[in-house]
Amino acid sequence: MFNRKYIIFITLFFTSLACNADDSVWKRSHDMEAKGDYEGAAAIIKPWAASDDEYATLRYASLKYLQGEYNESIEYYEKAIKLNPKSLSAKLGITLPQIAQGRWRQVKIYTRQVLVRSDWDYTAHQRLMMAEEAEKKWHSLGKHADELVEIYPADTDSYLYLARARAWMGNTPVAKKAYVEVLHRSPDNLEAETYVEENK
């Protein structure tokens, strides 16, 4: 009986130590990130990211993005999606290195996948509008931004996208009105100030 209790105690003791070691690793990784040491923060969790630990994979992908290592970031975000195909965190996350590389078609694919599960996810809509603007899809962007300003009426960026789309489409009155709304929300916005001044 004594031996059995002793074995159980030793097992629990070393399991606790292992958990604490893991906790220490995460803390060190977050501390390094806070100091701007993204490389160190990623390196310390790489063994977990190389396994099937979903959070470690997501975090490693994010840290690689912050280092400007976009291809590796995408690789690990893709791995996170395979680990959990329902993960909105991974599908939004992967758009960051894709945006950095100007991979607008892929950005649209992943943001739309997010919107299938969460209709009015703000981040997904903003990144989708970014892609529409980059591809100069002014009609799509204008329609999209029109919807967003109704859902997020206090948001500056949605009005900014609306104004740009209407300006490129040659609809100066509507563009000016949207830029005025931008100034109500962001009084020092130089783009809006300039457009309104030039179209008095």
N, C-alpha and C positions, 0 to 999 in steps of 0.2 A: 504493500500500500504506500509506504514511504517513497519507494523508488518511483512509483507511478506519479504521485503528486509532485515529486521533484522534477521529473521529466516534463510534466505539464507546465510547471512554473518556469523552467528554463526555456521551453518553447515559446511561451507567452512573452517572456522577458526579451528574447532576441527578436521576436516579431515586433515588439514595441520599439526596440532600437532601430529596426529597419524602417518602420513608419516614420520615426523621428528624423532619421537620416533623409528620407524622401522629403519631409516637410522642410528640412534645412536647405535642401537643394532648390526647392521652389522659392523659398525666401531669398536665397542668394541670387537666383535668376532675376527675380523682381527688383531686388536692390540694384543689381547691375544695370538693368534696363532704365531704372530711375536716374542713374548717373550717366546714361547715354552710351553705356558699354553694351551695345546690342550683340556684338560678336560673342562676348563672354557669356551673356545671358542665354544665347542660343546654344553655345557649346556645352554648357553644363547640363542642359536637358536633352541633348541629342540622343543619348541611349534610350530614353523613354519615347522620343519621337520616332526612333527607328523601329520601335515595337508597335503594338497596336493600341497604344494609349491615345485616345482621341484628343483629350485636352492638350497633351504634350505636342501632338502633331499640329494642332491649330496654333498653339503658341509659337512653335518653331517656325511655322510658315509666316506668321506675323513678324517675327523678329528678322527673318530673312528679307522680308519686304522692307523693313526699316533700314537694313544694311544696303539696300539697292540690289540685292541678289534676286532679281525677279523670277528668273526661270526656276530656281530652286524653291522659291516661295510658292509658285504655281504648282510645282510637283507635289509639295506637301499638302497644299490645299486640296488637290485632286485626291490624294490619299485619304484625307479627312472625309471627303465626300463619299469615297468608297466605304469607309468605315461606318458612316452614318448618312445615307442618302437623303434623309429628312433634314439635315442640319442647315438651317438658314445662316448660321454663323460662318460656316465654310463657304457657302455660295455667295454671301456678301463679301467675305474676306478675299476670295480669289479675284474679285473684280478690281481690287487695289493694284496688284502688280500688272493686271491686264490693262488698266487705265494708264499706268506708268509706261507701258509699252505701246500704247495706242491700238490695242487689240479690241476695237469697238464692237465687232460682230460677237465676239465671245462675251463681252460685257453685257450686251443685250440679251444673250441667251441666258446667262446666269441671273440677271436681275428679273427677267420675266419668270424664271422658275421660282424665285422668291415670291413674286407677286401672285402666282397661282395659289400659294399657301397663305399669303398675307396680303390681301388686296391693296391696302394703303400704307404699306411699309415705306416710311419716309426716305430712308437711305436708298432703298432700291429704286424708288422713283427719281430721286436726285441723280443717281448714277446713270439711269436710263436716259434722262434728259441730257446729261453730259455727252452721252454717246450720240444721241440724235443731233445735238449741236455740232459735234465733231464731224459727223457725216453730212452736215448741212441739210438735214431733213426738216426744213423749216415748217412745212405744213403739219407734219407729225408732232414736232416740238411745240408748235403753237397750240394745237388741240390738247396735247398732253398738259402743258402749263396752264391752260384754261381750266382744266379739271382740278389741277393741284391747288390753284389759288382759292378754289371753293372749299376744298378739304382742309387746307392749311392757310387760312386768310392772313395770319400774322407773319407768314414766312417771306423774307426778302428774296431769297434765291428763286423761288417759283415765279415771282413777279419779274425778276430779272430775265429769266429764260423766256417768259411771255413777251417782254418788251423786245428782246433781241430777235425773236422769231418774227414778230409783226414788223419790225424795222426792216429786216431782210426781205420780207414779202412786199415791202413798199407801202404798208398801211401805217402811215405816219401818225394820224390821230390816235389810233389804238395803241401804237407803240409809245407815244408821248404820255398817254394816260397811264400806261403800265409803269413807265419810268417815274412818273409823279408818285405812284404808289410805292415804288422802291424808296424814294426820298422820304416819304412819311415814316418808313421803317428804318432807313439808314440814311440820315440827313447828309452825311459826308461822302456819299457814293459818287465818285468822280464821273463814272460812265453815265449815270443818270443825270447828273448836273449838266454835263456837256451836251447831252442829247436834247434836254429840255431847253437849254439856252439857245442852241442852234435852230430850234424849231418853234420859236415864239410866234 
